Amino acid sequence: MPDQTSHKPSGESLRADARENRERILRAAREAFAAQGIDVPVAAVARRAGVGVATLYRRFPTRDALVTEAFAEELTHCVSVLDEGLADPDPWRGFCTVIEQVCLMQAVDRGFTQAFLTEFPGQAGFAFERTRAEERLALLVQRAKDAGGLRRDFDPSDITLLLLANCGVAVGSGEEAAAASRRLAAYLLHAFRADGATPLPPPASLGLRDIAQ
């Protein structure tokens, strides 16, 4: 009589299957969120990953868990970009590099900014990384001002204006969106320089979370 147990998957193979499904789901979620934003239906993510909705929910019990895990790598990269900018011995160059890279991230991944600005109750790790990013951005701005590279009347709300404008021009896809973002960032960074700065109207009452409106 054949040994029926020989056909049962081992615990190791089950774990491997679970890891593979998890990575497929995250890859599908990143692709869907980047193209359409984080409001993509969970069922659409499951279809893209080639798994059932029940399988998706076994790996990620809530939508928030899926979104934050999908963008965890991007958020960590964003913080590292800010750290590199702060480490640059030239504060103005560091500021410019960060602005260029953050704008590019926003242009090629429509879901990242939305995820960055969304409150996810219970996702403490994501909230912590976002707070770190916001603190480093404020420090980067002050450092560039103190060094005389960034105009003194630059206001934190100007970052919001920049990202709102960047979101507006990055309506294409792929290299088209990236090219538009790079050109806009170059124009605005020229205007942000302290050299030859002329007085501006009062700053708008905007915060980063206004970008998601």
KEKE-3310 file (N, C-alpha, C; in steps of 0.2 Angstrom, whole numbers, plus 5000, padded with zeros to 4 digits):
npx = (5004:5003:5013:5004:5007:5018:5015:5010:5013:5027:5031:5041:5040:5027:5029:5038:5030:5021:5029:5032:5019:5017:5027:5023:5011:5014:5023:5013:5005:5013:5015:5002:4998:5007:5004:4990:4987:4983:4970:4966:4956:4956:4954:4958:4971:4974:4970:4980:4991:4989:4982:4970:4957:4955:4968:4976:4971:4975:4988:4989:4980:4973:4968:4976:4987:4992:4995:5005:5015:5018:5024:5034:5048:5050:5048:5058:5069:5066:5069:5083:5087:5085:5094:5106:5106:5108:5120:5128:5142:5140:5127:5117:5118:5115:5102:5096:5098:5090:5077:5076:5076:5065:5055:5055:5053:5039:5034:5035:5029:5013:5006:5015:5016:5003:5001:5011:5006:4995:4985:4988:4981:4987:4998:5012:5026:5027:5022:5032:5043:5039:5038:5051:5056:5049:5055:5069:5068:5064:5075:5084:5080:5082:5096:5101:5096:5104:5116:5116:5112:5099:5085:5080:5067:5060:5047:5041:5029:5031:5037:5026:5019:5028:5027:5013:5013:5022:5015:5005:5011:5017:5009:5010:5017:5030:5046:5042:5034:5044:5054:5046:5045:5058:5062:5053:5057:5070:5067:5061:5070:5080:5073:5072:5084:5096:5103:5101:5087:5071:5057:5043:5026:5015:5017:5007:4994:4998:5000:5009:5000:4990:4992:4986:4973)
npy = (4994:5011:5024:5036:5047:5052:5061:5072:5090:5096:5104:5114:5116:5122:5133:5139:5141:5150:5161:5164:5168:5179:5188:5189:5195:5208:5213:5214:5223:5235:5238:5240:5251:5261:5264:5267:5273:5272:5268:5257:5243:5229:5216:5218:5219:5206:5198:5202:5197:5184:5176:5171:5182:5178:5172:5183:5191:5182:5184:5198:5205:5217:5231:5242:5236:5230:5241:5249:5240:5237:5249:5251:5249:5259:5271:5269:5271:5284:5291:5288:5295:5308:5308:5306:5319:5327:5324:5329:5339:5352:5361:5367:5360:5348:5350:5352:5340:5332:5337:5335:5321:5317:5323:5315:5302:5304:5307:5295:5286:5285:5281:5283:5296:5298:5287:5291:5302:5298:5293:5279:5270:5260:5256:5257:5257:5262:5275:5280:5280:5289:5301:5303:5306:5318:5326:5326:5333:5346:5349:5349:5360:5370:5370:5373:5386:5392:5391:5400:5397:5394:5404:5416:5419:5407:5396:5382:5378:5380:5368:5360:5367:5365:5350:5349:5356:5347:5335:5339:5341:5329:5319:5310:5295:5284:5288:5300:5306:5307:5316:5328:5331:5332:5344:5353:5354:5359:5372:5377:5375:5385:5396:5396:5399:5409:5419:5434:5434:5440:5449:5439:5435:5433:5417:5403:5395:5380:5363:5348:5337:5343:5340:5328:5331)
npz = (5000:4996:5003:5010:5017:5011:5001:5007:5010:5017:5033:5030:5016:5016:5023:5014:5003:5009:5011:4998:4993:5001:4996:4983:4984:4990:4980:4970:4976:4977:4964:4960:4968:4965:4952:4953:4965:4983:4985:4977:4975:4986:4981:4968:4970:4975:4963:4954:4960:4959:4969:4980:4988:5002:5005:5004:5015:5025:5026:5027:5038:5038:5028:5030:5035:5024:5015:5023:5024:5011:5008:5016:5013:5004:5012:5021:5012:5009:5021:5022:5011:5015:5026:5020:5013:5024:5028:5019:5016:5010:5013:5005:4993:4998:5002:4989:4982:4990:4988:4974:4973:4981:4974:4962:4967:4971:4958:4951:4958:4962:4974:4985:4991:4995:5004:5013:5019:5026:5040:5050:5061:5074:5067:5071:5068:5055:5057:5066:5057:5048:5056:5059:5046:5043:5053:5049:5037:5041:5048:5038:5030:5039:5040:5027:5026:5037:5032:5022:5009:5006:5003:5016:5018:5015:5018:5029:5023:5010:5005:5004:4994:4983:4982:4979:4966:4959:4959:4951:4938:4936:4927:4918:4913:4919:4911:4906:4916:4925:4919:4918:4932:4936:4928:4934:4947:4945:4941:4952:4963:4958:4961:4974:4979:4989:4984:4975:4979:4979:4988:4993:4992:5007:5016:5011:5021:5023:5026:5025:5025:5018:5005:5001:5000)
capx = (5000:5007:5013:5000:5010:5024:5012:5008:5018:5031:5031:5046:5037:5022:5032:5041:5024:5018:5034:5031:5013:5018:5031:5019:5006:5018:5025:5007:5002:5017:5014:4995:4998:5011:5000:4983:4986:4982:4963:4965:4953:4961:4952:4962:4978:4974:4970:4987:4996:4987:4980:4963:4957:4956:4975:4979:4970:4978:4995:4989:4973:4969:4971:4981:4993:4995:4998:5011:5020:5020:5028:5039:5054:5050:5048:5065:5073:5065:5073:5090:5089:5086:5100:5112:5106:5110:5127:5132:5146:5137:5120:5113:5118:5111:5094:5094:5098:5084:5071:5076:5075:5059:5050:5056:5049:5032:5032:5035:5025:5007:5004:5019:5014:4996:5003:5016:5002:4989:4986:4987:4981:4990:5004:5017:5032:5026:5021:5038:5048:5036:5040:5058:5057:5047:5060:5075:5066:5064:5082:5088:5078:5086:5103:5102:5095:5109:5122:5116:5110:5092:5082:5078:5059:5057:5043:5039:5023:5033:5038:5019:5017:5032:5024:5007:5015:5025:5010:5001:5015:5019:5003:5012:5019:5037:5051:5038:5033:5051:5057:5043:5047:5065:5062:5050:5062:5076:5065:5059:5076:5082:5069:5073:5091:5096:5106:5096:5080:5066:5052:5038:5019:5015:5016:5001:4993:4997:5004:5010:4994:4985:4993:4982:4966)
capy = (5000:5017:5028:5042:5053:5055:5066:5078:5095:5097:5111:5118:5118:5126:5140:5142:5144:5156:5167:5166:5171:5186:5192:5191:5200:5214:5215:5216:5229:5240:5240:5243:5257:5265:5266:5270:5276:5267:5266:5251:5237:5223:5211:5219:5217:5199:5196:5204:5193:5177:5173:5173:5187:5175:5171:5190:5193:5178:5187:5205:5205:5223:5235:5247:5232:5229:5247:5251:5235:5238:5256:5251:5250:5266:5275:5269:5274:5292:5293:5287:5301:5314:5307:5308:5326:5330:5322:5332:5345:5358:5361:5369:5355:5342:5352:5352:5333:5329:5339:5332:5314:5316:5324:5310:5297:5306:5307:5288:5281:5289:5279:5284:5302:5297:5283:5295:5307:5294:5290:5272:5268:5253:5254:5262:5257:5266:5282:5282:5282:5296:5306:5304:5309:5325:5330:5327:5338:5352:5350:5350:5366:5375:5369:5376:5393:5394:5391:5405:5394:5394:5411:5417:5419:5400:5393:5375:5377:5380:5361:5358:5370:5361:5344:5350:5357:5342:5331:5341:5340:5322:5316:5305:5288:5282:5293:5306:5309:5309:5321:5334:5332:5335:5351:5358:5354:5363:5379:5379:5376:5391:5401:5395:5401:5415:5424:5438:5433:5446:5448:5435:5436:5429:5410:5400:5391:5374:5358:5342:5333:5346:5337:5322:5333)
capz = (5000:4995:5009:5009:5020:5007:4997:5011:5010:5023:5036:5027:5010:5018:5025:5008:5000:5013:5010:4991:4992:5004:4992:4977:4986:4991:4974:4966:4979:4976:4957:4959:4972:4961:4946:4954:4972:4988:4985:4973:4979:4989:4977:4962:4972:4975:4956:4951:4963:4957:4975:4982:4993:5008:5006:5005:5021:5030:5026:5029:5040:5037:5022:5033:5036:5017:5013:5026:5023:5004:5007:5021:5010:5001:5017:5024:5007:5010:5027:5020:5006:5020:5030:5015:5012:5030:5029:5014:5019:5007:5015:4999:4988:5001:5001:4982:4981:4993:4984:4967:4974:4984:4969:4958:4970:4970:4951:4948:4963:4964:4980:4990:4995:4999:5010:5018:5023:5029:5047:5050:5068:5075:5063:5075:5065:5049:5060:5068:5051:5045:5060:5057:5039:5044:5058:5045:5032:5045:5050:5031:5028:5043:5039:5021:5028:5041:5028:5017:5002:5005:5005:5022:5019:5014:5024:5028:5018:5003:5003:5002:4987:4978:4981:4975:4959:4956:4958:4945:4932:4934:4925:4913:4916:4917:4910:4905:4922:4929:4916:4920:4939:4936:4926:4938:4953:4944:4941:4959:4966:4956:4964:4982:4981:4993:4979:4971:4981:4980:4993:4991:4996:5013:5014:5012:5027:5021:5029:5021:5024:5012:4998:5000:4999)
cpx = (5004:5007:5010:5004:5016:5021:5010:5014:5021:5030:5035:5043:5031:5024:5035:5035:5021:5022:5033:5025:5014:5021:5027:5014:5009:5020:5019:5004:5006:5016:5007:4995:5002:5008:4994:4982:4984:4975:4961:4961:4957:4960:4957:4969:4979:4974:4977:4992:4995:4985:4973:4963:4958:4964:4978:4977:4973:4985:4995:4981:4969:4972:4976:4988:4997:4998:5004:5016:5023:5025:5033:5046:5055:5051:5055:5070:5072:5069:5080:5092:5090:5092:5106:5112:5109:5118:5132:5136:5143:5129:5115:5112:5114:5104:5092:5093:5092:5078:5070:5073:5068:5053:5050:5052:5041:5030:5031:5031:5019:5005:5008:5017:5008:4997:5007:5011:4996:4990:4984:4987:4983:4996:5010:5024:5032:5026:5028:5043:5045:5038:5047:5060:5055:5052:5067:5074:5066:5071:5086:5086:5082:5093:5105:5101:5102:5116:5122:5114:5103:5089:5079:5070:5056:5054:5042:5033:5025:5035:5031:5017:5021:5029:5018:5008:5018:5020:5006:5005:5016:5012:5004:5014:5027:5042:5048:5037:5039:5054:5053:5044:5054:5066:5059:5054:5067:5073:5064:5065:5080:5079:5070:5080:5091:5099:5101:5089:5077:5061:5046:5031:5020:5014:5009:5000:4992:5002:5005:5004:4989:4986:4989:4974:4963)
cpy = (5006:5021:5035:5048:5056:5061:5072:5083:5095:5104:5116:5121:5123:5133:5143:5145:5150:5162:5169:5170:5178:5190:5194:5196:5207:5217:5218:5223:5235:5243:5243:5250:5263:5268:5269:5273:5270:5265:5260:5246:5232:5217:5212:5217:5209:5195:5197:5199:5186:5173:5175:5178:5184:5174:5178:5192:5188:5181:5194:5206:5211:5227:5239:5243:5231:5235:5249:5246:5236:5244:5256:5253:5257:5271:5275:5272:5282:5294:5293:5293:5307:5314:5309:5315:5330:5329:5326:5339:5352:5358:5363:5363:5349:5344:5350:5344:5330:5331:5336:5324:5313:5318:5318:5304:5298:5305:5300:5284:5285:5287:5281:5290:5301:5292:5287:5299:5304:5292:5283:5269:5261:5251:5259:5262:5262:5274:5284:5284:5288:5302:5308:5307:5317:5329:5331:5332:5345:5354:5352:5357:5371:5376:5373:5384:5396:5395:5397:5403:5395:5401:5411:5416:5412:5398:5386:5374:5377:5373:5358:5360:5366:5354:5344:5351:5351:5336:5333:5340:5333:5317:5311:5299:5287:5288:5300:5310:5311:5315:5328:5335:5335:5342:5355:5359:5359:5370:5381:5380:5383:5397:5401:5398:5408:5421:5427:5437:5440:5444:5444:5437:5432:5422:5408:5396:5384:5369:5352:5338:5336:5343:5331:5324:5333)
cpz = (5000:5002:5008:5012:5016:5002:5000:5011:5017:5026:5033:5020:5011:5019:5019:5004:5003:5011:5003:4990:4995:4999:4986:4978:4987:4985:4970:4969:4977:4969:4956:4962:4968:4955:4947:4961:4977:4989:4980:4977:4980:4984:4970:4964:4972:4968:4953:4954:4962:4963:4976:4988:5000:5010:5007:5012:5027:5031:5029:5031:5039:5031:5024:5033:5029:5015:5016:5025:5016:5003:5012:5018:5007:5006:5020:5019:5008:5015:5025:5015:5010:5024:5026:5014:5018:5031:5024:5017:5016:5009:5009:4994:4991:5001:4994:4980:4984:4989:4977:4968:4976:4978:4964:4961:4970:4963:4949:4952:4965:4971:4986:4994:4999:5005:5016:5022:5026:5036:5047:5057:5069:5071:5065:5071:5059:5052:5062:5063:5048:5049:5059:5051:5040:5048:5053:5040:5035:5046:5043:5029:5032:5042:5033:5022:5031:5037:5022:5010:5001:5007:5012:5023:5017:5020:5023:5023:5011:5000:5001:4995:4982:4977:4977:4968:4956:4955:4952:4938:4930:4933:4920:4916:4914:4916:4909:4911:4926:4926:4918:4927:4939:4934:4931:4945:4951:4944:4948:4963:4965:4960:4972:4984:4984:4988:4975:4973:4981:4984:4989:4995:5002:5011:5015:5018:5025:5025:5024:5020:5019:5006:4996:4999:4992)
residu = (MET:PRO:ASP:GLN:THR:SER:HIS:LYS:PRO:SER:GLY:GLU:SER:LEU:ARG:ALA:ASP:ALA:ARG:GLU:ASN:ARG:GLU:ARG:ILE:LEU:ARG:ALA:ALA:ARG:GLU:ALA:PHE:ALA:ALA:GLN:GLY:ILE:ASP:VAL:PRO:VAL:ALA:ALA:VAL:ALA:ARG:ARG:ALA:GLY:VAL:GLY:VAL:ALA:THR:LEU:TYR:ARG:ARG:PHE:PRO:THR:ARG:ASP:ALA:LEU:VAL:THR:GLU:ALA:PHE:ALA:GLU:GLU:LEU:THR:HIS:CYS:VAL:SER:VAL:LEU:ASP:GLU:GLY:LEU:ALA:ASP:PRO:ASP:PRO:TRP:ARG:GLY:PHE:CYS:THR:VAL:ILE:GLU:GLN:VAL:CYS:LEU:MET:GLN:ALA:VAL:ASP:ARG:GLY:PHE:THR:GLN:ALA:PHE:LEU:THR:GLU:PHE:PRO:GLY:GLN:ALA:GLY:PHE:ALA:PHE:GLU:ARG:THR:ARG:ALA:GLU:GLU:ARG:LEU:ALA:LEU:LEU:VAL:GLN:ARG:ALA:LYS:ASP:ALA:GLY:GLY:LEU:ARG:ARG:ASP:PHE:ASP:PRO:SER:ASP:ILE:THR:LEU:LEU:LEU:LEU:ALA:ASN:CYS:GLY:VAL:ALA:VAL:GLY:SER:GLY:GLU:GLU:ALA:ALA:ALA:ALA:SER:ARG:ARG:LEU:ALA:ALA:TYR:LEU:LEU:HIS:ALA:PHE:ARG:ALA:ASP:GLY:ALA:THR:PRO:LEU:PRO:PRO:PRO:ALA:SER:LEU:GLY:LEU:ARG:ASP:ILE:ALA:GLN)
# end
